[in-house]
Each structure stands twice: as C-alpha cells, then as structure tokens.
C-alpha cells in the first residue's frame, strides 16, 4: 500500500519538533546575526533588528 502524502496544512507545527520552512529560515537568520554571542553582548541597537521577524 502507498503511504498517503501529508500536505503542509495537515501538519500541526505547534506539536512538532521541526519548524516549518519559513520559520526555520528566519531562525537561521537570527542565529547568524547573534553569531554565538551571549545576549548580554548584544547592543541595544541590534536587538530590535534581530527580533524584527516577530513583528506582525
């Protein structure tokens, strides 16, 4: 028997250990901007730019 394909709308990412592609891409961008620094090492000017992806 063939396994039924899952469409992206059928996946509940709130209960998933994996992020959807757009979210994963944004997380990688944030990780690159933070660049293994501690949060205390980020300047106040950088934080809004880094967290801008969460603005709706």
N, C-alpha and C positions, 0 to 999 in steps of 0.2 A: 504494500500500500504506500501511496505517496504521502509525504508529510505536508500538511497544509501550511502555506506560507503566511507569515504574520505581516500585516501591514503596520506602518508606524503608528497609526491611530489605535491599533489593538494593544499596544504596549503601554503599561502604566509605569511611567518613569518615576513616579513617587515611591514605588515599591521596588524599583530596580537598583541593582548595584552599578549599572552602567548609565552614563549620561547620554542624552540624545546628541546627535552630531553638532547642532548649533551651540548647545551649551558646552559641550566638550571643547569646541574650538575657542570659545570665549574664556574658558578656564585655562587653556594653554596660553592665551594671550596675557592673562593676568599673571600666570606663573612666570612668563618671560619678563614682564615688567618688574615683578618683585625680585627676580633673579637671586633666589636663595638668601635674601636678607631677612633679618628679624623685623617684625612690624615696627619696633621702636626705631629702626634705622631709616624708615621711610620718612621723607619730608612731608610736611602738611600740604604742600602744593601737589604732591604726587597722588595722594590718597583719592581725591575726587576724580582724577583722571583714571585711576586704576579701577575704581568702583563704578564708573560711568555705565558699564554694561548692564547694571542692575536698575538703571533709570527706566521708567516706563513712559 
